[in-house]
Amino acid sequence: MTTMSAREFNRDVSAAKRAAAEGPVVITDRGEGAFVLLSIEEYRRLRADSQDIVERLSMDDDIEFDPSPLSVELRVPEL
């Protein structure tokens, strides 16, 4: 994965595009990752693998869930 500063990116967009053809390019702002530049092929591949939130949360398999009984003792404070 290639990393370049926002300043480097602005100076040489063509270099960033060439690097993105090989893999993701992280563009930093003040030393922290701020953006990622991807080739369209990589972006489409990632989108094809994604699911919407409902599909991600739905489960086709049953999961056994048998929690242990919880015993709680409540006391009334004395005044």
C-alpha positions in Angstrom: 0.0 0.0 0.0 1.3 3.4 -1.0 1.1 6.4 1.3 1.5 10.0 0.2 0.8 13.4 1.8 -2.0 15.6 0.5 0.7 18.0 -0.7 2.4 15.2 -2.7 -0.9 14.2 -4.1 -1.7 17.7 -5.2 1.7 18.1 -6.8 1.6 14.8 -8.8 -1.9 13.4 -9.3 -0.6 11.2 -12.1 1.8 9.5 -9.8 -1.0 8.8 -7.4 -3.1 7.3 -10.2 -0.2 5.1 -11.3 0.2 3.9 -7.7 -3.5 3.3 -7.3 -3.3 0.9 -10.4 -1.0 -1.3 -8.2 -3.0 -1.0 -5.0 -4.7 1.4 -2.6 -3.1 4.8 -2.0 -3.5 6.4 1.4 -3.5 10.2 1.3 -2.5 11.7 4.6 -3.4 15.1 6.0 -1.0 16.3 8.7 0.4 12.8 9.0 -2.9 11.1 9.6 -4.7 8.9 6.9 -7.5 11.0 5.5 -8.4 9.4 2.1 -7.9 6.3 0.1 -7.5 6.3 -3.7 -8.6 3.1 -5.4 -8.7 1.9 -9.0 -12.2 1.6 -10.3 -11.8 -2.2 -10.6 -10.8 -2.4 -6.9 -13.7 -0.2 -5.9 -16.2 -2.3 -7.9 -14.8 -5.5 -6.3 -15.3 -4.0 -2.9 -18.8 -2.9 -3.7 -19.7 -6.3 -5.0 -18.7 -7.9 -1.7 -20.7 -5.5 0.4 -24.2 -6.0 1.7 -26.7 -3.6 3.1 -27.1 -3.3 6.9 -30.2 -5.5 6.9 -28.4 -8.3 5.1 -25.4 -8.0 7.4 -27.5 -8.2 10.6 -29.8 -11.0 9.4 -28.8 -14.5 10.3 -29.8 -17.7 8.5 -28.4 -20.1 11.1 -29.9 -20.6 14.5 -27.6 -20.0 17.4 -28.1 -21.8 20.6 -28.4 -19.4 23.5 -28.9 -20.8 27.0 -27.8 -18.2 29.5 -27.2 -19.2 33.2 -30.0 -18.0 35.5 -29.2 -14.8 37.2 -29.8 -14.4 40.9 -30.2 -10.9 42.2 -30.8 -10.1 45.9 -32.4 -6.7 46.5 -32.2 -5.0 49.8 -34.1 -2.0 51.0 -31.7 0.4 52.7 -32.4 1.2 56.3 -33.0 4.8 57.0 
